[in-house]
C-alpha cells in the first residue's frame, strides 16, 4: 500500500514540475538587438508579419511596438 501511495505522489510531482517548465518556456522574455546598437527587452516572443516584414513585440508595460526587419540585428531569448 505504501509503494502505491509513493508512486502516486511521484507521478503527481513529476506532472507539476513538467507543467511548470512548459509554462515558463512559453512566457520568456527576449532581447532584440538593433543595427544602431539599441537593446530592447520584450515581454513574450516577438512575431514577424510576413506581409509587411515588421517585427511586433510587447514591452514590459504591455504596449505593442513594431520594428522593420531590416533594422533588427538579432533576437535572442533571455
N, C-alpha and C positions, 0 to 999 in steps of 0.2 A: 504493500500500500504506500509506503514512503517513497519508493522509487517512482511510482506513478505520479505522486504529488510533485516530486522533484522535477520530473521530465515536463510536466505541465508548466511549472514555474520557469524552467529553462526555455521552453518554446515561447512563452509569453515575453520573457526578457529579450530574446533574440528578435522577436517581432517588433517590440518597442524600439530597440536600437536601430533596426533596419529602417523603420519608418522615419525616425529622427534624421538619419543620414540622408535619406532620399529627399526629405523636405528641405534640409539645409543646402543640398546641391542645387535645388531649383531657385532658391531665393538669394543667390550670391550677388555680390557687388562686382562690378567690372571697372576697369580704368581704361579710358580712351586717351591715347597719346596722339596729339595733332601734329601736323607738319611744322607749325610755328612754335612748338615747344610746350603747349599747354597740356596739363594732365587733368582729365575730367573724371571724377568718380561718379558712377551711375548706381541707381538702385534697381537691380534686376538686369537682365541681359538686353543689350541694345538690339534693335531689329532693323533690318535693311529693307527698304521699299524697293522692290525690283523694277517698278515702273519709273520712279523718279531718281533712283540711285541715292536717296538720302538715308542717313543713319538716324533713327529715332531712339531716344533714351529718356528715362526719368531721372531727375536729380533727387537729392535727399528730401526735398520738400514735396515731391510728387508731381512737380511740373514737368511737362513734356517739352523736350528741345530736339532740334534737328541739326545735323551737320551734313555737308556734302561729302560723299565718299572719298573724293579726291583730296579732301583736307585731312583725312584720318590716316595716321601712320600705322597705328597698331591698336588692337583691342585685346586686353588680357583680363582673365578672371582674377579677382583679388583674393 
